[in-house]
Amino acid sequence: MEDWKYLKATEYCYNVTDGTHDSPKQSKDGKYLITSKYIKENRIDFDNAYRISLSDYTKIIERSRVDQWDIIISMIGAYCGYCYLETSTKTDYAIKNVGLFKVGNELKSRWLYYYLTSPQGKQQLAMLRTGSSQPYISLNSLRNIIIPTPGQNEMGRIVNILKFLDDKIELNRRINRNLEQQAQALFKAWFVDFEPFKNGKFVDSELGKIPEGWKVVELGKVTKHITERVGQKNDIKVLSPITTGELVLSEEYFTKQVFSENIAKYIIVKPKQFAYNPARVNIGSLGMNTFTFTGCVSPVYVVFECENRYEHFFDCLRKTKSFKEEVISRAIGGVRQSLGYKDFSLIKTIYPPKQVIIRFNELYLKLLQLRRFNIKENDSLSSLRDTLLPKLMSGELNVNTITE
């Protein structure tokens, strides 16, 4: 590391700023205004992000503009220190009180991003945080971050190694998004358009024409409300339904503990059972336990199970536009709507016979198997990247030993 330099962020970047300090009013269909809470691990949560009017956006954009190869960093709250690398040539959002490293160079930008997400970088950011209940990093602290910087050739070799792994991980993610779209298309073909059954007899129902032998049911007739508590069990992991429609391990997903120390009253969620947050189900917080172990969720959540073999049918059904509209129409309350199991169970759906579900599952599970393979490969690639990252960024591992 003899030829490495240690530069302040203000020496490494051509500008370090923090976006607008104005407080423009929210506009439902306006431009995005990204604040710290919408910055996750190298992604921005645009689904839930704040929007402002075009006129307000125009007033603040000069100070808040994010360009290609800029890095933005959360400065406050639970995600304080999380970074996002902007790689797109077309950016259409502004930032407010968010750290912004303007680098203007792909290689240098990727190096800085990898450093900030390495153990050394995270440790430096952690040391800059102030506040206990609300962690905060000041703009002055960001400007004085020390960035270890190798020569350009070595920097390029290290970045190429890490980028190769990241590119493969992103490719697998894109493939999985495509497989998810295929799964939803398969569901639509079978249970909305009835393509495999078009040559058979159809009968009238309250939801329109359906194949003979099928029926329309209320979900309460084909699901079971689960109320089993954790009690004295001490080997149960806490799960959380999130807006992407998944049940995740709370301790891994959130940066701080969001569940109680005593989980005795939490509700058991076995594999293939579903759980949802009654106050957030209208924005997608409903997911199936796809883990191989039993978990639990907060006692204010709702847990239910489908009839045997119908779990994949329901997992696709809940993603349809018609189901989401039903959820929203039945949710009660004002700003914070809520949907208990009693009202949820009144939602009606077309319900195919079990022999149809068995045939559907055969096709669906092939897509699911491919997705799981890609997820497993990504776990291995991420583990390899996370092992190499600190060693490469610190100079402990000579890049030539990998590239030779």
Order of alpha helices (4+ residues) and beta strands (2+ residues): beta-alpha-beta-beta-beta-beta-beta-alpha-beta-beta-beta-alpha-alpha-alpha-beta-alpha-beta-beta-beta-alpha-beta-beta-beta-alpha-beta-beta-beta-beta-beta-alpha-alpha-alpha-beta-alpha-alpha
